Amino acid sequence: MKTITHLSRLASVAAAGAVLLLLAGCGPSSNPPDSGKTASAASAPATGRPVEITGSDSMKFSLTEIRAKPGETLSITLKNVGTMPKFSMGHNFVVLAPGLDPATFVNDAAQAVKTDYVPAKYKSHILASTKLLGPGESDTVTFKTPVRSGRYPFVCSFPGHFQVGMKGELIVE
């Protein structure tokens, strides 16, 4: 008799669980259907000329030079192709405005852990930046290049990476 009572309780619990799952599927979706508004950044197609750059555990960008026309829209995708964890080998891509010394920027960036090593005080001096990426992650930033010809440094601001060569130039001409 004990076995039958135990089996009956198990069947009741299983039935209650099935009902809860069924009801959960009938509730409002966390992904509502498209309401005609602009798609999220993750699903929006790139609107500029695509440029892909990778960062690896060797602390080097795959490109050290990106050429563009004045006022051109670029969609730069950074991919972290390394295998080391983000906390020890994260990568980002930050394009700096003229007049901001890259070494000064990255020295201050080392203290900006909570903002992915991009100090808020330099916000007006940053032309574009990606989020900090761990292994296998990627991020795309779309922006217009300056209308003024010139050389604009880009860096990975994770501590120590700029110093060993994770840098390059956006050349607008």
Secondary structure, 3 states (H helix, E strand, C coil): CHHHHHHHHHHHHHHHHHHHHHHHHHCCCCCCCCCCCCCCCCCCCCCCEEEEEEECCCCCECCCEEEECCCCEEEEEEEECCCCCHHHHCECCEEECCCCCHHHHHHHHCCCHHHCCCCHHHHHHEEEECCCECCCCEEEEEEECCCCCEEEEEECCCCCCCCCCCEEEEEEC
